[in-house]
Amino acid sequence: MVGLVIGKGGENILRIQLQLSVIVTIAKESEMLPGDTTRQILLRGASGAVAEAKKRIEDIINNQLMKNSGHSSGYSHLH
């Protein structure tokens, strides 16, 4: 999902950062613990902007999960 969150050429992350004045940092694969299947996303900025950035990223993930599964249930593992 990381590629989807980042977007082609980084467009999704850049848009979120520019529109909301937040800094988005995604952990590199090399920073993952053995056996980990998720990567941390760190959001920094004003609390309202961070909340909106989190929602937008969750929406990207949820939309893809719904497409993959054909179900309408959502998923959120962003902290």
DSSP file (Angstrom, degrees, kcal/mol; ACC not computed):
  #  RESIDUE AA STRUCTURE BP1 BP2  ACC     N-H-->O    O-->H-N    N-H-->O    O-->H-N    TCO  KAPPA ALPHA  PHI   PSI    X-CA   Y-CA   Z-CA
    1    1 A M     >        0   0    0      0, 0.0     4,-2.7     0, 0.0     5,-0.2   0.000 360.0 360.0 360.0 -18.0    0.0    0.0    0.0
    2    2 A V  H  >  +     0   0    0      1,-0.2     4,-2.9     2,-0.2     5,-0.2   0.916 360.0  50.6 -58.6 -44.0    3.0    2.3    0.5
    3    3 A G  H  > S+     0   0    0      1,-0.2     4,-2.7     2,-0.2    -1,-0.2   0.887 111.1  49.3 -60.4 -38.6    3.3    3.0   -3.2
    4    4 A L  H  4 S+     0   0    0      2,-0.2    -1,-0.2     1,-0.2    -2,-0.2   0.905 111.6  48.2 -66.7 -42.6   -0.4    3.8   -3.4
    5    5 A V  H  < S+     0   0    0     -4,-2.7    -2,-0.2     1,-0.2    -1,-0.2   0.921 115.4  44.5 -63.8 -44.2   -0.2    6.2   -0.4
    6    6 A I  H  < S-     0   0    0     -4,-2.9     7,-1.7    -5,-0.2     6,-1.0   0.918 103.2-154.4 -67.0 -43.5    2.9    7.9   -1.9
    7    7 A G    ><  -     0   0    0     -4,-2.7     3,-2.4    -5,-0.2     2,-0.2   0.001  36.7 -36.6  87.2 163.9    1.3    8.1   -5.4
    8    8 A K  G >  S-     0   0    0      1,-0.3     3,-1.5     2,-0.2    -4,-0.0  -0.391 134.5  -5.6 -59.9 121.7    2.9    8.3   -8.8
    9    9 A G  G 3  S-     0   0    0      1,-0.3    -1,-0.3    -2,-0.2    -2,-0.1   0.696 127.6 -67.1  64.8  18.1    6.0   10.4   -8.5
   10   10 A G  G <> S+     0   0    0     -3,-2.4     4,-2.8    -7,-0.2    -1,-0.3   0.611  94.8 142.0  80.8  11.9    5.0   11.2   -4.9
   11   11 A E  H <>  +     0   0    0     -3,-1.5     4,-2.3     1,-0.2    -4,-0.2   0.857  65.6  49.8 -61.1 -39.3    2.0   13.1   -6.0
   12   12 A N  H  > S+     0   0    0     -6,-1.0     4,-2.2     2,-0.2    -1,-0.2   0.951 115.6  41.8 -65.4 -47.9   -0.4   12.0   -3.2
   13   13 A I  H  > S+     0   0    0     -7,-1.7     4,-2.7     1,-0.2     5,-0.2   0.914 115.0  51.1 -65.7 -43.1    2.1   12.8   -0.4
   14   14 A L  H  X S+     0   0    0     -4,-2.8     4,-2.8    -8,-0.4     5,-0.3   0.914 109.8  50.2 -60.7 -42.4    3.2   16.1   -2.0
   15   15 A R  H  X S+     0   0    0     -4,-2.3     4,-2.9    -5,-0.3     5,-0.3   0.933 112.1  47.1 -61.8 -46.3   -0.5   17.2   -2.4
   16   16 A I  H  X S+     0   0    0     -4,-2.2     4,-2.1     1,-0.2     6,-0.3   0.928 114.2  47.7 -61.3 -45.5   -1.2   16.4    1.3
   17   17 A Q  H  X>S+     0   0    0     -4,-2.7     4,-1.3     1,-0.2     5,-0.8   0.924 117.0  41.5 -62.9 -45.4    1.9   18.2    2.4
   18   18 A L  H  <5S+     0   0    0     -4,-2.8    -2,-0.2    -5,-0.2    -1,-0.2   0.919 117.7  45.0 -70.5 -44.1    1.3   21.3    0.4
   19   19 A Q  H  <5S+     0   0    0     -4,-2.9    -1,-0.2    -5,-0.3    -2,-0.2   0.846 126.9  28.7 -69.7 -33.3   -2.5   21.6    0.9
   20   20 A L  H  <5S-     0   0    0     -4,-2.1    26,-0.2    -5,-0.3    -1,-0.2   0.465  98.1-125.5-109.9  -2.9   -2.3   20.9    4.7
   21   21 A S  T  <5 +     0   0    0     -4,-1.3    25,-0.4     1,-0.2     2,-0.3   0.923  64.5 134.8  54.8  47.3    1.2   22.3    5.6
   22   22 A V      < -     0   0    0     -5,-0.8     2,-0.5    -6,-0.3    23,-0.2  -0.833  55.6-127.3-118.1 160.8    2.2   19.0    7.2
   23   23 A I  E     -A   44   0A   0     21,-2.9    21,-2.3    -2,-0.3     2,-0.5  -0.951  22.4-161.8-108.3 126.2    5.3   16.9    7.0
   24   24 A V  E     -A   43   0A   0     -2,-0.5     2,-0.5    19,-0.2    19,-0.2  -0.938   8.9-178.3-112.0 123.8    4.8   13.3    6.0
   25   25 A T  E     -A   42   0A   0     17,-2.6    17,-3.4    -2,-0.5     2,-0.5  -0.986   7.9-162.9-124.0 124.8    7.5   10.8    6.7
   26   26 A I  E     -A   41   0A   0     -2,-0.5    15,-0.2    15,-0.2    14,-0.0  -0.920  27.2-114.7-108.9 128.8    7.2    7.1    5.8
   27   27 A A        -     0   0    0     13,-2.8     2,-0.1    -2,-0.5     5,-0.0  -0.277  31.8-117.9 -59.9 142.0    9.5    4.6    7.3
   28   28 A K    >   -     0   0    0      1,-0.1     3,-1.7    11,-0.0     4,-0.3  -0.439  21.7-113.3 -76.8 155.9   11.9    2.9    4.9
   29   29 A E  G >  S+     0   0    0      1,-0.3     3,-1.6     2,-0.2    -1,-0.1   0.867 118.2  60.9 -56.2 -36.4   11.7   -0.9    4.4
   30   30 A S  G 3  S+     0   0    0      1,-0.3    -1,-0.3     0, 0.0    -3,-0.0   0.677  99.0  57.6 -66.5 -16.5   15.2   -1.1    6.0
   31   31 A E  G <  S+     0   0    0     -3,-1.7    -1,-0.3     2,-0.1    -2,-0.2   0.475  85.1 105.1 -90.9  -4.0   13.7    0.4    9.2
   32   32 A M  S <  S-     0   0    0     -3,-1.6     3,-0.1    -4,-0.3     7,-0.1  -0.490  74.9-117.0 -78.5 146.9   11.1   -2.3    9.6
   33   33 A L    >   -     0   0    0     -2,-0.2     3,-2.4     1,-0.1    -1,-0.1  -0.492  45.9 -82.6 -76.1 151.8   11.5   -5.0   12.2
   34   34 A P  T 3  S+     0   0    0      0, 0.0    -1,-0.1     0, 0.0     3,-0.1  -0.323 119.6  18.2 -55.5 132.3   11.9   -8.6   11.0
   35   35 A G  T 3  S+     0   0    0      1,-0.3     2,-0.1    -3,-0.1    -2,-0.0   0.262  91.4 136.9  88.3 -11.7    8.4  -10.0   10.4
   36   36 A D    <   -     0   0    0     -3,-2.4    -1,-0.3     1,-0.1    -4,-0.1  -0.412  31.0-177.6 -67.1 142.3    6.8   -6.6   10.2
   37   37 A T        +     0   0    0     -3,-0.1     2,-0.3    -2,-0.1    -1,-0.1   0.372  62.7  64.8-118.8  -0.8    4.3   -6.1    7.3
   38   38 A T        -     0   0    0    -36,-0.0     2,-0.4    39,-0.0    -2,-0.0  -0.896  66.8-144.3-123.2 154.4    3.4   -2.5    8.0
   39   39 A R        -     0   0    0     -2,-0.3     2,-0.1    -7,-0.1   -10,-0.1  -0.939  24.3-115.7-117.4 140.4    5.4    0.7    7.8
   40   40 A Q        -     0   0    0     -2,-0.4   -13,-2.8   -12,-0.1     2,-0.5  -0.443  20.1-156.7 -73.2 143.5    5.0    3.7   10.1
   41   41 A I  E     -A   26   0A   0    -15,-0.2     2,-0.5    -2,-0.1   -15,-0.2  -0.991   7.5-157.6-119.8 122.1    3.8    7.0    8.7
   42   42 A L  E     -A   25   0A   0    -17,-3.4   -17,-2.6    -2,-0.5     2,-0.5  -0.876   5.4-165.9-102.8 127.9    4.8   10.0   10.8
   43   43 A L  E     -A   24   0A   0     -2,-0.5     2,-0.4   -19,-0.2   -19,-0.2  -0.957   6.4-176.1-115.1 127.6    2.7   13.2   10.4
   44   44 A R  E     +A   23   0A   0    -21,-2.3   -21,-2.9    -2,-0.5     2,-0.3  -0.986  35.5  69.1-128.0 134.1    3.9   16.5   11.8
   45   45 A G  S    S-     0   0    0     -2,-0.4   -23,-0.1   -23,-0.2   -24,-0.1  -0.964  86.1 -15.3 157.2-167.1    2.1   19.8   11.8
   46   46 A A     >  -     0   0    0    -25,-0.4     4,-2.8    -2,-0.3     3,-0.3  -0.346  67.4-115.6 -62.5 144.7   -0.9   21.6   13.4
   47   47 A S  H  > S+     0   0    0      1,-0.2     4,-2.3     2,-0.2     5,-0.2   0.861 114.0  48.3 -56.4 -41.5   -3.2   19.1   15.1
   48   48 A G  H  > S+     0   0    0      2,-0.2     4,-1.9     1,-0.2    -1,-0.2   0.894 113.5  47.4 -65.7 -39.0   -6.1   19.8   12.8
   49   49 A A  H  > S+     0   0    0     -3,-0.3     4,-2.5     2,-0.2    -2,-0.2   0.883 111.4  51.0 -68.9 -38.7   -4.0   19.5    9.7
   50   50 A V  H  X S+     0   0    0     -4,-2.8     4,-2.7     2,-0.2    -2,-0.2   0.913 109.2  51.2 -64.1 -42.2   -2.5   16.3   11.0
   51   51 A A  H  X S+     0   0    0     -4,-2.3     4,-2.1    -5,-0.2    -2,-0.2   0.906 112.0  46.5 -61.5 -42.1   -5.9   14.9   11.6
   52   52 A E  H  X S+     0   0    0     -4,-1.9     4,-2.5     2,-0.2    -2,-0.2   0.896 111.7  51.0 -67.8 -40.1   -7.0   15.7    8.1
   53   53 A A  H  X S+     0   0    0     -4,-2.5     4,-2.4     2,-0.2     5,-0.2   0.918 110.0  50.3 -62.6 -43.3   -3.8   14.2    6.6
   54   54 A K  H  X S+     0   0    0     -4,-2.7     4,-2.7     1,-0.2    -2,-0.2   0.922 110.5  50.0 -59.6 -44.8   -4.4   11.0    8.6
   55   55 A K  H  X S+     0   0    0     -4,-2.1     4,-2.5     1,-0.2    -2,-0.2   0.918 110.5  49.4 -61.3 -44.3   -8.0   10.9    7.3
   56   56 A R  H  X S+     0   0    0     -4,-2.5     4,-2.0     2,-0.2    -1,-0.2   0.910 112.8  46.6 -63.5 -41.9   -6.8   11.4    3.7
   57   57 A I  H  X S+     0   0    0     -4,-2.4     4,-2.2     2,-0.2    -2,-0.2   0.920 112.6  50.0 -66.6 -43.1   -4.2    8.6    4.0
   58   58 A E  H  X S+     0   0    0     -4,-2.7     4,-3.3     1,-0.2     5,-0.2   0.887 108.5  53.9 -60.7 -38.7   -6.7    6.3    5.6
   59   59 A D  H  X S+     0   0    0     -4,-2.5     4,-2.7     2,-0.2     5,-0.2   0.908 107.1  50.6 -62.7 -41.9   -9.2    7.0    2.8
   60   60 A I  H  X S+     0   0    0     -4,-2.0     4,-1.8     2,-0.2    -2,-0.2   0.940 115.2  43.0 -59.5 -47.3   -6.6    6.0    0.2
   61   61 A I  H  X S+     0   0    0     -4,-2.2     4,-2.6     2,-0.2    -2,-0.2   0.936 114.7  48.9 -65.8 -47.8   -5.9    2.8    2.0
   62   62 A N  H  X S+     0   0    0     -4,-3.3     4,-2.5     1,-0.2    -2,-0.2   0.898 109.3  52.6 -60.8 -41.9   -9.6    2.0    2.7
   63   63 A N  H  X S+     0   0    0     -4,-2.7     4,-1.9    -5,-0.2    -1,-0.2   0.909 112.0  45.7 -61.6 -41.8  -10.6    2.7   -0.9
   64   64 A Q  H  X S+     0   0    0     -4,-1.8     4,-2.6    -5,-0.2    -2,-0.2   0.910 111.6  51.5 -68.3 -41.7   -7.9    0.2   -2.2
   65   65 A L  H  X S+     0   0    0     -4,-2.6     4,-2.4     1,-0.2     6,-0.3   0.892 109.7  50.5 -62.1 -38.7   -8.8   -2.4    0.4
   66   66 A M  H  X S+     0   0    0     -4,-2.5     4,-2.7     2,-0.2     5,-0.2   0.908 111.1  48.7 -65.5 -40.9  -12.5   -2.2   -0.7
   67   67 A K  H  < S+     0   0    0     -4,-1.9    -2,-0.2     1,-0.2    -1,-0.2   0.916 114.2  46.5 -62.5 -42.8  -11.4   -2.6   -4.3
   68   68 A N  H  < S+     0   0    0     -4,-2.6    -2,-0.2     1,-0.2    -1,-0.2   0.867 124.9  29.4 -68.2 -37.5   -9.3   -5.6   -3.4
   69   69 A S  H  < S-     0   0    0     -4,-2.4    -2,-0.2     2,-0.2    -1,-0.2   0.691  92.3-132.8 -99.6 -20.8  -11.9   -7.3   -1.3
   70   70 A G     <  +     0   0    0     -4,-2.7     2,-0.2     1,-0.3    -3,-0.1   0.557  69.0 119.1  77.5   6.1  -15.1   -6.2   -2.8
   71   71 A H        -     0   0    0     -6,-0.3    -1,-0.3    -5,-0.2    -2,-0.2  -0.613  66.3-137.1-101.8 163.9  -16.4   -5.4    0.7
   72   72 A S        +     0   0    0     -2,-0.2     2,-0.2    -3,-0.1    -6,-0.1   0.345  66.5 115.1-100.5   6.4  -17.5   -2.1    2.2
   73   73 A S        -     0   0    0     -8,-0.1    -2,-0.1    -7,-0.1     2,-0.1  -0.544  58.0-136.9 -79.0 143.9  -15.7   -2.5    5.5
   74   74 A G        -     0   0    0     -2,-0.2     2,-0.4    -9,-0.0    -1,-0.1  -0.403   9.0-150.5 -94.9 171.9  -12.9   -0.1    6.3
   75   75 A Y        +     0   0    0    -17,-0.2     2,-0.4    -2,-0.1   -13,-0.1  -0.995  12.0 179.3-143.1 134.9   -9.4   -0.6    7.7
   76   76 A S        +     0   0    0     -2,-0.4   -18,-0.0     1,-0.1    -2,-0.0  -0.934  20.1 149.5-141.7 117.7   -7.3    1.8    9.8
   77   77 A H        +     0   0    0     -2,-0.4     2,-0.5   -19,-0.0    -1,-0.1  -0.003  38.3 122.1-130.9  27.4   -3.9    1.0   11.1
   78   78 A L              0   0    0      1,-0.1   -38,-0.1   -38,-0.1   -20,-0.0  -0.813 360.0 360.0 -96.4 128.5   -2.5    4.5   11.1
   79   79 A H              0   0    0     -2,-0.5    -1,-0.1   -38,-0.2   -39,-0.0   0.372 360.0 360.0-110.7 360.0   -1.2    5.9   14.4
